[in-house]
């Protein structure tokens, strides 16, 4: 399970009491929906500290969760990889402005998960027989690993050329080579597909299939949320550098959690920035029921440029409608139009949780003195050493949900996500 500790699915958990008398003590907490809309797929992240405040010490214990006597789906994650779970992701559908009492029951046995995952991350390497093996918990990229030349090789060294992650709505991949770009797989099914997509060169993911297809042209853009950094060089000129290229000194993938409700992994990049060694980390996570993934970025190193800014971008190759949403908690830039590789409607967006400091800008089709990145919309925020920066990247494809046949439908989803930030589920 790669230190992902999964609790039981709704209606499939057996509430058998553990033999230890302490494990039979029950407690409770209350969740409150602070927004006047239903949240049928609401997930709540509960920290170990929050749960111990209600249930007492949880060393060597887990919890079974129920509402009104019905078991709830929960996932235990050991994100810091110290051998102890530190967060629980809980699926708890909630009515508008409603409160739900959650019953907690200690158990010394990890509840057994039964049922399909609705969030998944994987990294698979090619075998000598041209198949792909089991997903690896960690992989280090060879130094300056080049993109696969498909005129010489039918399959890349990694399935879909690098890590893949998905939920029941959308899927993504990251190129595990010097390009370090990101791509979108539009989905027409809720099941997990990324363990098989790309494994057979006879079934091109560039062609529409029952499950979906690769729907984004990436080229020299920032694809589907690739990262870059903007600063002023010693000669006073601006520069925008992609997180990749010749200055990448290594790259490591580390799986953190693998469903059923949330999947996450950590990318670590030893890098050269402004001629100085730095380490960039990006924690990518995807949660069931959402049309986005979250990227948490940190930069560590001595003598970082004082004006350093992090940029997340997305491709701009077609005539698409560009707009933005600004609230007290978020700034969103999005485009919408017939920009999928299936020549139908696709909306893409980036949400920053630092609206006051975020800037929206763009790069055209031609190379500039500033950067070799082209055809991209960007969201930019200031960076300080060791202080995380959070972005969310959204993709809404018309064949996934008919609501995304119109710009209004895509904007409505984004507006609701911005509103949810202002009205979080409260834990009492």
N, C-alpha and C positions, 0 to 999 in steps of 0.2 A: 504493500500500500504506500510505500515511499513516505512513511510518517504522516500519511493522511489518515485520520481516524474517522470512520464514517458511522454515524448513528442510523437508526432505523427509519424506513419510509412510512409515511402516513398510512394508517389502517393495516400495516403489516408488522408492527412491533409487538412482540409478546411481552407483556408486563409481568414477567416472572420475578419474584422477589429473590434477592441475593441471600446467601446463607448468613452473611455477617449482619448482626442486628443493627449496627450503625447504618448499613446500606438501606434499611427499611424506613428510615426517618424521612418524612415528606416535608416539603416547604413549597413556597410559591413566589411568583413575581407577577407583575401586571404590565402589559404592553398597551400603549394608548396611541391610536391613530389621530394625529393632530391635524389631519387634512380632511376636508369635507367630500372626499371621493373614496370609493371602494378601492382596496388594494388586494385583489384576488391572488396575486403572486408575491406578496410581501415577504422579503427575507430580512432578518435582523441579525446583526453580528453582536454576540454577547461575549465579553471578555471573561477570562477565568476569575479575575478580581470581582467583577459584578456578580458572578454566580456564587462565589464563595461568601460574599456578603449576605446572601440569602440562604445558602445550604450548608455553610461551614466549610471546613477544609475538604478539598477534593483531591488531595494526594492519593493516588492509587484508586480513585473513583471516577465514575462517569455519572451522567444524569440521563434519565428518561423524561421526556417532555410530553405533556398532554394538555389539552384545552377542552373543558366540558366532558372529560372522560375519554376523548378521542386522542390517540397518539399523534404526535407531530414529527415531521421529517427534520432531522438535525444532522449536522456534520461537524466532527471534531477535527481541528487543524493544529498541527505543531509547526507554526510558521518560522520559529527561530531554530528549529531542528535540534532542540536540547533533550529530546526524548519525552517531553511532557506536553500535553495539549495546552494551548493558550487561548484559543478562540473557538466558539461554537457558532455555526451559521444555522439559523432556525427558520424554517418555512412556516409562516403563520398568516393565512389569509385573514384580512380584516375589513370590516364594513366601515363606511364613512363615519368619521368622528367617534368611533367605538373604542371601548376598552376590552381587553381579553385577559382573563386570569389564566396564568400558565402554572400548571402543577409540576413540581420537580420531585423526582424520586431517585435517590442515590442507588447506584449499583456498582459492584466491583467487577462486573463483566461488561466488556464493550458490546453494546447492542448490535445485533446482526443486521446488516443492510440487505434488503431484498427489493429488487425492482431496478428499472433502468436509471442510470445517471442522466442528469440534464445539464451537466457542465463537465468539460473534459479538457485536459491538456496532455500532449504527448510529444516525445522526441524519439524517432526510430531511425536506426542505422541500417544500411543495406548490407545484406549477407553476400558471400561469394557466389551463391546460387541465384542471385538477382531477386531474392525476396527481401522483405524487411522484417527484422526481429522484433522482440518485445520492446515496449517503451522503456527508455533509459532514465534513471533518476537524475543523472548528471552527465554532461558531455562537454569536453573542451574542444573548441575549434582549432584546427591546425593553423599555424601562423600564416597570415595572408591567404587564407583559403579562397580560391577564385570561384566565380560563378560557374556552374556546370555548362559545358559546351554540348548541347543536345544534338549537334550534328555528328558528334563522336561517341556520345554515350546516350543510351536510351533512358537510363534512370540516374538520378543524382545520388550522392552518397548518403543523403538524409531524405526521408519521405517528405514530399512537397518542399524539398530544399531547406528544411529547418523545422523548428518547433511549430506545431499547430495547436490551436485552442478554439473551443466552440461551446455553445450552449444550444438550447432548443430553438433559437431564432437565427443565429448567424455564426459564421466561422471565419478564422483569420490564420495567416501564417507569417512567419518571419524568416527572411533569407539569412541562413547561417553561413554567410560569407562576407566578403569585403563590401558588398552593397548595403547590407544591414537594412533592407527595406521591409515594408509590410504590405500585405495583400488581403483581399476580401474574397471569401467563398460565399456566394448567396445560397441560402438553403430553402428548399421547398418541403422539407420534412423536419419533424421535431427530434428524431433520433440522432445519435452521434454517428458521424460519417468519416471523421478525419483519420481513422485508423486504416481506411481502405482507399480513400481518394488519392490518386497519383501512384498507386502501387502497380498498376498494369499500364504500360505505355500504349497499349491498344485502345484504352478507354481514356481519351484526352479530357481533362477537366476544363478545357477551354470550349467544350461543346455542351450544350444544355442536356442534362440527364434528369432522371426522375428525382434524384436527390438535390439537384441544383447545378452550379458551375462556378468557376473562377470568373468574377464579374468586373474586375478592375484592370485598366491599363495603368501600369506603374511607370515605366520608362525612366526618365531622369528626374521625376517628381519625388515628393515625399510620400507617395503611395497612400497607405491607409493608416496614417499616424506615425510615420517614421520621425526620428528626432534629429535636430540640428542645434548648433550653438552659435550665437551672434555676439560679437565683441569688436572692439577697436584695436587694431594692430599698433605696434610701436611707431609706425610711420604715420599714424593718425587716420588711416583708412579703415573703413568697416569691412568685416568679413563674416560670412555665414558658412560654417563648416558642418557637413553631414557627419553624424556619428558613424563612422566607417572609413573606408578608403585606406590609403597607405599608412596612416598614423595609428591604426588599430594594432595593438601589440598582442592581443589575445581576445578571447571571447568565451565565456562559460555559461552554460545553461544549467539551472538547478531547479528541479521540480519541487514545489512547496505543498501543493494540494491538488487532488484529482477527483473532485465531485464527492457526492452526487449533486450538490447545490452550487458549489464554487470551485473553480479550478484556478491555480496560480503558479507562476514560476518566476525565478529571479535570473536576470541577465546581468553579468558583470563584465565590464570592459576596461582593461588597462589601456590607457590612451595617451596621446600627446595633444595638449591643447595650448596654443600660444607658445609652443616650444617647450612646455613644461609637462612632466608626468602627472597625470590625474587618474582617478578611478571613477568611472560612471557606473551606477547601478540603476537598473530599471526593473521594478516589480510589476508584472502584468497579471491582471486577474479578470475573470469573467464570471458573472453570476447568472443563474437561471432566470429566464423570463425577461431579460433585458436585450436591447439592440446595440449594446456597446461593450467595450472593455475599458478597464481603468489602468492607467500607467502612472506609477509613482517613481520619480526620478530623484537621485541624489548625486552630487558631484563632490568629490573629496580630493584635496591636493593643496600644496603650498603655492602662494602667490597667484591665485586665480585672478583673471582680469576683473577690475572693479566694476566694470559695466557689463559683466557676463549675463546673458539671457538665454533661456532654453526655449526652443521652438518645436512645436508639433505641427505637422502639415498634412495636407491631403491633395490628391491629384486634381489638376484643372486642365483637361485636354479638350473639353467640348463646351459648347455654349450652354451654360447652366445658370439658373437663377441663384444669385448670391444674396444672403441676408444675415442678420444677426439678432440675437436676443440678449438683453441685459437685465439682470435682477440684482438685488443686494447680495445674493450668494453666488451668482454665476454669470459668466459671459460666454456666449455661444456664437460661433461662426458656422454657417452651413451653406451648402450648395445643393441644388436639386435640378434634375432634368434627365434627358435621355443620355446618360453618361455611363451606363453599364456596357459591358462587352456583349451583352445580348441585345443591345440597342433599345433598351427600355428604361423605365424610370428608376433612378437610384438617388437617394439622398445621403450625403456624408456631412458629418459635423464634428467639431471639437468643442468641448466644454472645459473651461478653466474655472477652478474654484477660487481664483484670486481675481475677481472682476475689476477691482480698483487698479491693479497694476498690469493687467493684461492688455496687449495690443494686437490688433488684427491687421495683417498686411498680405501682400501677394508678390509672386515672381512670375514674369511672363515666359513666353516660349523660347526666348533667346538667352544665351549665356550673358552674364553681366560681370563687371569687375568684382562684384561682391561675392559671388558664389557660382559653383557649377550646378547648383540645383535649379531646375526650371519648372514651369507649369504647375505652380503650387499655391494654395492658400495656406496661411500660417497663423497660428496663435502663439504669442510670445509673452513670457513672463520673466522678471528678474530672478537670478539665482544667487544664493549664498551658500558657502561651503557647508555641507552636512545638513542643510535644511531641505526637506523634501518638497518637490513640486509635483502637483497632481493634475493630470489631464484625463479626460474621458473622450474616447473616439466612438462615434455612432455611425451605423450603416443601416439604411432602410431600403430594401429592394421591393419593387412592385410585386414580384412573384412570391415573395415571402408573406406579404400582407397587403391586401387590396387598398388599405388606408394609404399606402405609399404610392398610389397612382396619382396623387396630387401633392403639390408643394404644401398646401394647407394641412393635409394629413400628416406629413412628415414634421412640419413645424409644430403641430399640436402635440405630437409625442415629445418633442424637445422641450416645449413649454412646460409640459407636465413634469418632465424630469427635473427641470430647473425649479419648479414649484415644490417638488418633493424635498429638495435640499433645504428649502425654507421651512418645511413642515416634517421633520424627522419623526419616526416612531419613538416615543418616549418610553424609557424603561423605569418602572417604579418598584 
